[in-house]
Each structure stands twice: as structure tokens, then as C-alpha cells.
Amino acid sequence: MASHSQAATELRVRSGGLRMGSALAGALAAATLWWREVVRFYRQRARVMGVIASPVLFWLVIGSGFGTSFRGDGGRGSQHYLDYFFPGALVMIVLFTSIFTMMSVIEDRREGFLLSVLVAPVHRWAIVLGKVLGGTSLAAAQGLIFLVFTPALGIHFTLAQLGFVALTVVLIAFALTALGFAIAWPMDSTQAFHAVINLFLIPLWLLSGALFPLTGASGWIRALIRVNPLTYGVEALRRVIFPASALPDFPLGLSLGVLAAFAAAMFVLAFILAERRSTRPAA
């Protein structure tokens, strides 16, 4: 509790001394909140391991189970399911980290830290940006760590490929973290937060083409996959990592454009919610 009060006091003092430069004060406040999210996450070692280990185990078990019985798209004939499922497992890591990092919004409200931050003389956009950037950094870093398995699949990235993968992962992480913030902000209960995750976000991932391709799916499932913005993240990664097996319906430029629009829309939504709702202490 002392550390929370110290961080809130530091934020108010720093930003209060910069009243004449609101943009600079906002940037400093965002940086302070970003750093707090990073430090807070990596002090919880079990949480770090769990976020990475669960999707890796999921990828190995399901991928090995389907094996070469899976026939992918792209005219390559049969494709091992470990290859096809790899981008989906990477996105799962990013999704879990992004969403559950934003559970700290609820915890901060209960502990009084968020209320202390809100009375600091900085704009709400700085608070939203700091929290979202913190979650984005953590999610993107852990997603990129998963790339250590690519040599086992016979993949060796060029600098251009690695750059496109990193850009895609960052866009996905930013969009999902902002979405997690928007979900967590109106809530006072972690149980309600988990319920929304199970009801909404897991199906969002399942209908992203992570587990099965668009081709061969039933009509209504195909329609849901096409309108799901996470689909374009999975397919952007698949196109860069496995160029010959990527679906022709999703060119890389289109996928990155949809992801950028999705990320911007989620940040605006998070900002609007933060502007409209006053934070109250837990009962």
C-alpha cells in the first residue's frame, strides 16, 4: 500500500510542477504509469511463466495431436498443424497478457491508487495511454519471446520479416490492451472481469482463424471470421511467417490497416469510458 501511495504522490508532484506544459506533464504521467505496470508485472514470477507456458503447452499438445492430418491452404499440400497453429498460439500469448494485465485497473481502484492518480493535474488521456502502453509492452515482449521456437519449425527470419512480425504483434497488443482497459474500467469485481473474458474474448480468439482456416468453414462461421479484427492479426503473422500458406483473401497491407484501425478505435473507446465514469472506492 505504501508503494502505491508513493507512486501516486510522485505522479502528482511531477505533473503538478509542469502545469504550464500540459503535454509534457501528460507524457511524464504516462511514462510513470507505463513503468509501474512493467515493474509490477515482472515482480510476479509465477504470472510471467503462466502466461507463456500455457499457450506453449496448448500449441504443442494440439499441434502434435493433429500433426500431418491437417491440410492447410496455399497449395503446399499437407502442412503440419504445429506450423499452422503457431501464429494462433502467439496471438493467444499476446491476448492473455494484454487482457489480464488490465485487471490491474480493478485492483488499483480497490487499493485507492487509481483515485489518487485521477486527482493529479493531468489529462485522462495520459492515464489511459500509460496503462495501455504498459500492457502493450509486456504483451508484445512475451509474444516475441515465443519466436524462439521458430528455428524448430525451420523458420529463419530476415530483418524485414522480423520487423513486420514485431509491428503486427505490437498492433495486436495495443488493441487488445486498450480493449481490456475498456472492459475493466467500469468494473469493480475481478469475477465480473473473468466472466466477460470467458464469454467474449476467448470466442474472439477462437473465431480468428487461429485453430482452423477460413476455407471449409460453414457460411455463418466464415462471416464471423471475416468481421473479426483479430483474424487480420493472425493472418498477417501467418503471411509473414509462412508466406506460401497464407490465405489470399488477406493481403498484408489490408491486415495491418485493419489492425491499426482496430487499435485506434479501442484506444478511443477506452479514453471515452475513462472520461465519462468517475472512479469510486470499492464498497
N, C-alpha and C positions, 0 to 999 in steps of 0.2 A: 504493500500500500504506500510505503514511503517512497519507493521508486516512482510510482505513478504520480504522486504529488510533486516530486522533484521535477519530473519531465514536464508536467503541466505548468509548473511555475517557470521553468526555463523557457517554455514556449511563450508564455505571456510576457516575460521580461524582454526576450529577444524581439518579439513582434511589437511590444509597446514602445521600444526605443526606435522603431522605424516607422512611426506613424506618418511621417512626411513622404515616405516612399512605400506606398501600399503594395505595389507589385513586388518589390524586394522583400517586404515583410511576408507576403504570401508565399514567395519562393522559399524563404528560410523556414517558415512554418511547415510547408510541405516536405522539405528535406528532413526536418526534425522528426516528423511523423513517419516518414519513409524509413529512416534509420532505426527508429524504435521498433517497427514491425520486423525488420531484419534481425535485430538483436533478440527480440522476444521469441521469434520462431526457432532460431538455432540454439537457444538455451534449452529447448525441449527436444532432446536427442531421440527419444522414442517416436515422437511425432515425425521427425525427419525421416527416420528409417521406415516407418509405416507407410508414408506417402509413396515412397519409391518401391518398397518391397512388394506391396500388394499388387500393383499393376504388372510388375515384372513376373511375379508368380502366375498371375492371370494370363499374361502373354505366353509364358512357357507351357502351361498346362493346356490351355485351349488350342494354342498354335500347334503343339505336338500332337494333340488329340486328333485334330482334323488332318494334319500332315499334308501329304500329296493328294489326298482325296478331294481337296478343294481345287476347283478350276477357276482361275482368275480371268479377268478381261485383258485386252490388249494384244491378243493374237500371239501370245507366248506359249500357248498350250497350257499345261498344268503349272500351277505356281504353288509353292509350299505356303501353307497358311501362316507360318511364322513370318514370312515376308509380307503377306497381305495385311496381317493384323498389327504389324509393327507401328505404323502411323497412328492407328487407333489406340494402342497402348500408350504411346507418347502423349496423345491428347488426353487420355484418362489421367495421367500423372499431373498434367497442367490443370485439368478441371478440378481434381481433388484438392490440390494445393491452393488454387485460386479461391475456390468457394469456401473451404474450411478456414483459410486464413482470415476471411472476413467475418468469421464468427467472433473475432476479437472486438468487433463493433458492439456486440451484445455484452461481452464481458466488460468492456470499457465503460459502458453505461451503468452496469451494476456496481462497479467499483468507484464510480464518481469521476473517473478520469475524463470521460467524454464531455461531461458537463463543464469541467474546468477548462477544457480546450475550447469549447464553444463560446466562453465569455472572453477569450483572448481577442484583441483588436485586429483580427484578420478575417478575410472573406471566407465564406463557406467553401468556395472552390478550392482553396488551399488545403482545407481539411480533407475534402474528398480526394483531391489529387494525391496528397501524401499517403493516405491509407491505400488507395488503389495502386499507386506506384510501388509501395512496399510489397503488396501481394503479387503484383506483376513480376517484380524482381525475383522473388522466391520461386514462383511457379515456373518462370522461364528458365531459371538456373537449374532447377531439378529436372525439367523436361529435357534440357540439353545434356545433362549428365547421362540420361538414358541412351544417348548416341554412342556410348562406349560399347554397346552391343552390336553396332553396325559392322565392324570387321568380321564378326562371326557369321554374318549374312553375306559376306563377300562384297560389302559396300565400302568404297573408298572415295570420300568426298573431295571435290575440287573446292577452291576458295569460294567460287561463285555459288556452288551448291550449298555449302555451309552457310553462306550469307543469306540465301533465300530461306533455308530451314530456320535460321535464327530469327529472321524477320517474321516468318509465319508464326513461330512459337510465341514471340513477343506480342503480336497482334491478338492471338487466341487468349493468351494470359491476361492481357489488358481488358479485353472484352468480358471474359468470364469473371475477373476480379471486380470489375465495375458492376456486373450483374449481381455478384454475391453481396456487394455493398448495398445495392438497391433492395435486395431481399432482406438483408439483416437489419437495415436502418429502422424500419417500422416495428421491429420485433423486440420483445423483452424476454423471450424464452428461447433457450437453445433447443428445447424439444420441438417447438414450432419450426425452428430453422431446419432441423433434421427432417421433419415431415415434408417440408417444401422441397428439400433436396431430393428425397426419395420419390416424390410424386412428379416432379417436373424436370430436374436436371439429369437424372440418370436416363430417363427416356430420351432426353435431348441428345445424350451421347449415343445411346443405342440406335437412334434414327439418324446417325451422321454418316453411315456407310462404314463405320469402324469394324463391324462384325460381318457384314455381308454387302456385296456390291449392289448398285442400283439396278443393273441388268438382272432380270429374272424375278425381281420383287413384284408383288401384286400392285395394282394400279394406285390404290389409296396410300399404300406404304411408299411407293415411288414418289407420289406427290408430296408427302410429308418430308421425305429425304431432300427433295429439291428446294423446299422453302426453309429448311433448317439451316441457319447460318453456320453452324458448326460443321456441316457437311463440307463446306468450301475450305475449311481449315484442314480437315482430314485429307481431302483430295489434293490440296496444294502440297501438303507434305508427301503424299504418295507420288505425285507427279515429279517432285524434285528428287526423292529418294529412289523411286523405281520408275524412271521415265517411260519405259516400254509398257508398263502395266496400268498407267493412269487412264482414267476414263476420258474420252474425247469431249464429253459434254461440259467439262470443267477446265477450260484453259487457265493457266497460271495467273494471267493478268486479271481475269474475271474473279477468280478465287480471292486474290489479295485485295481487290477492290471491295468485294462483299465483306471481307473480314474487317477492313478499315472502316467501312460504314457501320458495321455492327458494333465495333469498339467505340466509335464516336457516339452512336445512339445510346449505348449503355452508360457511357460517362455522363451524357446529358441527363438521362433518366436518374442516375444516382445524384447528380447535382440538384435536380428539381426536387427530389424527395428530401434531400438534406436542407434545402431552403424552406420547404413547407412545414416540416414537422419539428417542433421544439422537443428537445430531449428532456425526459423526466427521470428522476431516480426510480429504481425498482422498488416495488411495494414490499 
